[in-house]
Amino acid sequence: MKYTRQLLIAIATVVAVGCDRTQALPRHAGVVFAHVGSADSKTGTSSELAETGQCSTGFDYGDASAIDWDATINWKYLTTNDAADCYRLNWDFSPSSGAPESGVSDVSYDGSTQAVAVINDQLTVTIGPSADQDGG
């Protein structure tokens, strides 16, 4: 009887601890910004940062000699390491002429310092505080 009682207490403890598990969530709010060109460009598209999301952008130069393009960026929260939330960016870049490109970039965002993923000369993706991302 003594061992049965100890076994029941152990099982109840495991069940209670197992039910208390919570999935990690991002700790920092911010904005995902798909910049036309470099990270200091205020031209592009922005979306509120969430656990998962997507934004689309592109640029029409209005010049027949320039190559217009479209891009789609998907992001997903992975985990939190130290003080930073880690995200995976999946991107597709489609120029009006030439081969489309796809890729993956992992970035860490600490809530204050802008995370930057340079995709190519035409597209840079950042995650940063809302105040740093105005203009999209």
C-alpha positions as CSV (number, residue, x, y, z in Angstrom):
1,M,0.0,0.0,0.0
2,K,2.8,2.4,0.8
3,Y,4.5,1.8,-2.6
4,T,1.1,2.2,-4.4
5,R,0.6,5.5,-2.7
6,Q,4.1,6.7,-3.7
7,L,3.6,5.5,-7.3
8,L,0.3,7.5,-7.5
9,I,2.0,10.6,-6.1
10,A,4.8,10.2,-8.7
11,I,2.3,9.8,-11.5
12,A,0.2,12.8,-10.4
13,T,3.4,14.9,-10.2
14,V,4.5,13.9,-13.8
15,V,1.0,14.6,-15.1
16,A,0.8,18.0,-13.4
17,V,4.2,19.1,-14.6
18,G,3.4,17.9,-18.1
19,C,0.2,19.9,-18.2
20,D,2.1,23.0,-17.1
21,R,4.3,23.2,-20.2
22,T,3.9,26.3,-22.4
23,Q,5.2,26.9,-25.8
24,A,7.8,29.7,-26.1
25,L,6.5,32.8,-27.8
26,P,8.4,35.8,-29.2
27,R,9.3,38.4,-26.6
28,H,9.8,41.5,-28.8
29,A,7.3,43.5,-30.9
30,G,8.5,45.1,-34.1
31,V,8.0,45.4,-37.8
32,V,9.3,43.4,-40.8
33,F,10.3,45.7,-43.6
34,A,11.2,44.7,-47.1
35,H,13.4,47.5,-48.4
36,V,14.0,48.4,-52.0
37,G,17.8,48.4,-52.1
38,S,19.6,48.8,-48.8
39,A,18.4,48.7,-45.2
40,D,18.5,52.6,-45.0
41,S,16.0,52.9,-47.8
42,K,12.6,53.9,-46.6
43,T,11.0,52.6,-49.8
44,G,9.3,49.2,-49.6
45,T,6.6,47.3,-47.7
46,S,6.2,46.7,-44.0
47,S,4.2,44.3,-41.8
48,E,3.7,44.0,-38.1
49,L,6.0,41.3,-36.7
50,A,4.1,38.2,-35.5
51,E,4.9,34.6,-34.8
52,T,4.4,33.8,-38.5
53,G,3.7,36.1,-41.4
54,Q,4.2,37.2,-45.0
55,C,4.7,40.3,-47.0
56,S,5.1,41.0,-50.7
57,T,6.9,43.8,-52.3
58,G,8.4,44.8,-55.6
59,F,9.6,47.7,-57.7
60,D,8.7,49.0,-61.1
61,Y,11.5,51.3,-62.2
62,G,9.4,52.8,-65.0
63,D,12.4,52.4,-67.3
64,A,12.5,49.8,-70.0
65,S,16.3,49.3,-69.5
66,A,15.8,48.5,-65.8
67,I,14.8,45.1,-64.5
68,D,11.6,45.3,-62.4
69,W,11.0,42.7,-59.7
70,D,8.6,41.2,-57.2
71,A,9.4,39.4,-53.9
72,T,7.6,37.5,-51.2
73,I,9.0,37.1,-47.7
74,N,7.6,34.6,-45.2
75,W,8.8,34.5,-41.6
76,K,8.5,32.1,-38.7
77,Y,9.5,32.5,-35.1
78,L,11.9,29.7,-34.1
79,T,13.0,30.2,-30.6
80,T,14.4,32.7,-28.1
81,N,18.2,32.7,-27.4
82,D,19.5,34.9,-24.6
83,A,17.8,38.2,-25.2
84,A,16.9,37.7,-28.9
85,D,14.0,36.2,-30.8
86,C,15.2,34.0,-33.7
87,Y,13.3,34.0,-37.0
88,R,13.6,32.2,-40.2
89,L,13.0,34.2,-43.4
90,N,12.0,32.3,-46.5
91,W,12.1,34.6,-49.6
92,D,11.3,34.4,-53.3
93,F,12.7,37.1,-55.6
94,S,11.4,37.2,-59.2
95,P,13.0,39.7,-61.6
96,S,11.1,40.6,-64.8
97,S,13.9,39.0,-66.8
98,G,16.3,36.4,-65.6
99,A,16.0,33.4,-63.3
100,P,14.0,33.7,-60.0
101,E,15.8,33.2,-56.7
102,S,14.7,31.6,-53.5
103,G,16.5,31.3,-50.2
104,V,16.4,31.2,-46.4
105,S,18.0,33.6,-43.9
106,D,18.0,33.2,-40.1
107,V,18.1,36.4,-38.1
108,S,18.0,37.3,-34.4
109,Y,16.0,40.4,-33.1
110,D,16.6,41.7,-29.6
111,G,13.8,44.3,-29.6
112,S,16.1,47.3,-30.1
113,T,18.8,46.5,-32.7
114,Q,17.6,46.1,-36.2
115,A,18.1,42.5,-37.7
116,V,19.2,42.7,-41.3
117,A,19.1,40.1,-44.1
118,V,20.6,41.4,-47.4
119,I,18.9,39.3,-50.1
120,N,20.6,41.0,-53.1
121,D,21.3,44.5,-54.5
122,Q,17.6,45.2,-55.0
123,L,16.1,43.7,-51.7
124,T,17.0,43.9,-48.0
125,V,14.7,42.6,-45.2
126,T,14.9,44.0,-41.7
127,I,13.2,43.3,-38.4
128,G,13.2,46.3,-36.1
129,P,11.3,48.5,-33.7
130,S,8.4,50.3,-35.3
131,A,10.0,53.7,-34.9
132,D,13.0,52.6,-37.0
133,Q,10.8,51.3,-39.9
134,D,8.7,54.3,-40.8
135,G,8.1,55.1,-44.4
136,G,6.9,51.9,-46.1
